[in-house]
Amino acid sequence: MDRMSQTPAHEAGTIVTLPDARRRGLLKAPGLFALGSLAVITLGESMPAWAQTQSGSTRDDINILNTALGLEYQAIAAYQVGAESGLLQKPVLATAVKFQDHHKAHAQVLAGTVSKLGGTPVVAKKASEYKFPTESLKNQADVLRFAAGLEKGATAAYLGVLPNFHNRELTRAAGSILGDEAMHWAVLLHALGEDPVPGAFVG
């Protein structure tokens, strides 16, 4: 196993695994990637007792969270592809490992939140099922551009999902997650030698 596999994030190596989640199309931006840091911790701690009633609104929240969870696993797998490519220099690899660790921690908390809401966390796909464009990754810049595109997709997707949570605590957390995704995106653009803040708005 490479360094990426061996680097634990908050003991996040013991994450649940998961496949396709159904949802209302809110997080379907191509390559949607992941969640953000501290806000997700809030999710696991703020679930009230009413969640166990499984109202229609709660089911909708579970579907949104499960879709995000599946995408977290996609993100983990994508960074693994980058690490195993052998194309990343050490400082860049260290950043990729850190971002993968974030996604592992996010997935762990998201799975716990889905369970607290009375749902069943989705399971991760096999790496081969993600159909990543590995044949087009020829150098470090290709890997960084691939990851940056995914993080950009995640940032844009969270703009669409914010109004759709029934539980407003989840809305607040998703807003913070959006900020974290934007930071990942900016760091990757900077590593590419590109403008890390290419515009005044994200859309």
C-alpha positions as CSV (number, residue, x, y, z in Angstrom):
1,M,0.0,0.0,0.0
2,D,1.2,3.5,-0.7
3,R,1.5,6.5,1.6
4,M,-2.0,7.6,0.7
5,S,-3.6,4.4,2.0
6,Q,-1.4,4.4,5.1
7,T,-2.1,7.9,6.2
8,P,-5.1,7.9,8.6
9,A,-7.3,11.0,9.1
10,H,-8.8,11.2,12.6
11,E,-8.8,7.3,12.4
12,A,-11.0,7.6,9.3
13,G,-9.6,4.5,7.7
14,T,-12.6,2.6,9.1
15,I,-15.2,4.3,7.0
16,V,-18.3,2.7,5.7
17,T,-18.4,1.9,2.0
18,L,-21.1,2.7,-0.5
19,P,-22.8,2.7,-4.0
20,D,-25.4,4.8,-5.8
21,A,-27.7,7.0,-3.8
22,R,-31.1,8.2,-5.1
23,R,-31.9,11.9,-4.8
24,R,-33.7,14.7,-6.4
25,G,-30.8,15.7,-8.7
26,L,-29.5,18.3,-6.4
27,L,-25.9,17.0,-6.2
28,K,-25.5,15.7,-9.7
29,A,-22.8,18.1,-10.9
30,P,-20.3,16.0,-12.9
31,G,-17.5,14.8,-10.7
32,L,-19.0,16.2,-7.6
33,F,-16.4,15.6,-4.9
34,A,-16.7,15.7,-1.2
35,L,-17.5,17.7,1.8
36,G,-15.6,20.1,4.0
37,S,-14.0,20.0,7.4
38,L,-15.4,21.2,10.8
39,A,-19.0,21.7,9.7
40,V,-19.5,18.0,9.2
41,I,-18.6,17.4,12.8
42,T,-21.6,19.5,13.7
43,L,-23.8,17.2,11.7
44,G,-23.1,14.2,13.9
45,E,-23.7,16.1,17.1
46,S,-26.8,18.1,16.3
47,M,-29.3,15.4,15.3
48,P,-32.5,15.7,17.5
49,A,-34.8,13.0,18.6
50,W,-37.4,13.9,16.0
51,A,-35.1,12.5,13.3
52,Q,-36.2,9.0,14.3
53,T,-39.8,9.7,13.1
54,Q,-38.7,9.4,9.5
55,S,-41.0,12.1,8.1
56,G,-40.9,12.7,4.4
57,S,-38.7,15.7,4.9
58,T,-36.2,13.7,7.0
59,R,-36.1,11.1,4.2
60,D,-35.2,13.8,1.8
61,D,-32.4,15.0,4.1
62,I,-31.2,11.4,4.3
63,N,-31.2,11.1,0.5
64,I,-29.2,14.3,0.1
65,L,-26.7,13.2,2.8
66,N,-26.3,9.8,1.2
67,T,-25.6,11.3,-2.2
68,A,-22.9,13.5,-0.6
69,L,-21.6,10.4,1.2
70,G,-21.3,8.5,-2.0
71,L,-19.4,11.4,-3.5
72,E,-17.1,11.5,-0.6
73,Y,-16.1,8.0,-1.4
74,Q,-15.6,9.0,-5.0
75,A,-13.3,11.7,-3.8
76,I,-11.3,9.3,-1.7
77,A,-10.9,7.0,-4.6
78,A,-9.9,9.9,-6.9
79,Y,-7.2,11.0,-4.7
80,Q,-6.0,7.4,-4.4
81,V,-5.7,7.3,-8.2
82,G,-3.6,10.5,-8.0
83,A,-1.3,9.1,-5.3
84,E,-0.8,5.8,-7.1
85,S,-0.1,7.4,-10.4
86,G,3.5,8.1,-9.4
87,L,3.1,11.6,-11.1
88,L,3.0,13.7,-8.0
89,Q,6.1,15.3,-6.4
90,K,6.4,14.9,-2.7
91,P,5.0,18.3,-1.6
92,V,2.0,17.9,-3.9
93,L,1.5,14.3,-2.8
94,A,1.4,15.5,0.8
95,T,-1.3,18.0,0.0
96,A,-3.3,15.2,-1.9
97,V,-3.0,13.0,1.2
98,K,-4.3,15.8,3.4
99,F,-7.3,16.4,1.2
100,Q,-8.0,12.6,1.0
101,D,-7.8,12.5,4.8
102,H,-10.4,15.3,4.9
103,H,-12.7,13.3,2.7
104,K,-12.3,10.2,4.8
105,A,-13.2,12.1,8.0
106,H,-16.2,13.7,6.2
107,A,-17.5,10.3,5.0
108,Q,-17.2,8.9,8.5
109,V,-19.3,11.7,10.0
110,L,-21.8,11.7,7.2
111,A,-22.4,8.0,7.6
112,G,-22.9,8.5,11.3
113,T,-25.4,11.4,10.6
114,V,-27.4,9.3,8.2
115,S,-27.6,6.6,10.8
116,K,-28.7,9.1,13.5
117,L,-31.5,10.2,11.2
118,G,-32.7,6.7,11.0
119,G,-31.3,5.9,7.5
120,T,-28.9,3.4,6.1
121,P,-25.6,4.8,4.8
122,V,-24.8,4.0,1.2
123,V,-21.7,1.9,0.4
124,A,-18.7,2.8,-1.7
125,K,-18.2,1.4,-5.2
126,K,-15.2,-0.5,-6.3
127,A,-12.5,1.8,-7.6
128,S,-12.9,0.6,-11.2
129,E,-16.6,1.5,-11.2
130,Y,-15.9,5.3,-10.9
131,K,-14.6,5.3,-14.5
132,F,-11.9,7.9,-13.8
133,P,-10.0,9.1,-16.9
134,T,-6.8,7.5,-15.8
135,E,-5.6,7.2,-19.4
136,S,-5.5,11.0,-19.7
137,L,-3.3,11.5,-16.6
138,K,0.2,11.9,-18.1
139,N,1.8,14.3,-15.7
140,Q,1.4,16.1,-12.4
141,A,-0.5,19.0,-14.0
142,D,-3.1,16.5,-15.4
143,V,-3.7,15.0,-12.0
144,L,-4.1,18.4,-10.4
145,R,-6.4,19.6,-13.1
146,F,-8.5,16.5,-12.6
147,A,-8.8,17.0,-8.9
148,A,-9.4,20.8,-9.3
149,G,-12.3,20.1,-11.6
150,L,-13.9,17.8,-9.1
151,E,-13.5,20.2,-6.3
152,K,-15.0,23.0,-8.5
153,G,-18.0,20.7,-9.2
154,A,-18.5,20.1,-5.5
155,T,-18.3,23.9,-4.7
156,A,-20.9,24.6,-7.4
157,A,-23.2,21.7,-6.3
158,Y,-23.4,22.9,-2.7
159,L,-24.7,26.2,-3.9
160,G,-27.7,24.3,-5.3
161,V,-28.2,22.1,-2.3
162,L,-28.3,24.7,0.5
163,P,-32.0,25.5,0.3
164,N,-33.1,21.9,0.1
165,F,-32.4,20.6,3.7
166,H,-35.4,20.4,6.0
167,N,-33.1,20.5,9.0
168,R,-31.6,24.0,9.0
169,E,-28.6,22.8,11.0
170,L,-27.7,20.7,7.9
171,T,-28.0,23.8,5.8
172,R,-25.6,25.7,7.9
173,A,-23.1,22.8,7.8
174,A,-23.4,22.5,4.1
175,G,-22.6,26.2,3.7
176,S,-19.4,25.7,5.7
177,I,-18.6,22.6,3.6
178,L,-19.0,24.7,0.5
179,G,-16.3,27.0,1.8
180,D,-14.0,24.1,2.4
181,E,-14.5,22.7,-1.1
182,A,-13.7,26.2,-2.5
183,M,-10.4,26.2,-0.5
184,H,-9.4,22.8,-1.9
185,W,-10.2,24.1,-5.4
186,A,-8.1,27.3,-4.8
187,V,-5.1,25.4,-3.5
188,L,-5.1,23.1,-6.5
189,L,-5.3,26.0,-8.9
190,H,-2.4,27.6,-7.1
191,A,-0.4,24.4,-7.4
192,L,-1.1,24.5,-11.1
193,G,0.3,28.0,-11.3
194,E,-3.2,29.4,-12.1
195,D,-5.2,32.1,-10.5
196,P,-6.6,30.6,-7.3
197,V,-9.5,33.0,-7.3
198,P,-10.5,33.2,-11.0
199,G,-13.8,35.1,-10.4
200,A,-15.9,37.2,-8.0
201,F,-18.6,34.5,-8.0
202,V,-18.9,30.7,-8.0
203,G,-21.4,29.3,-10.3
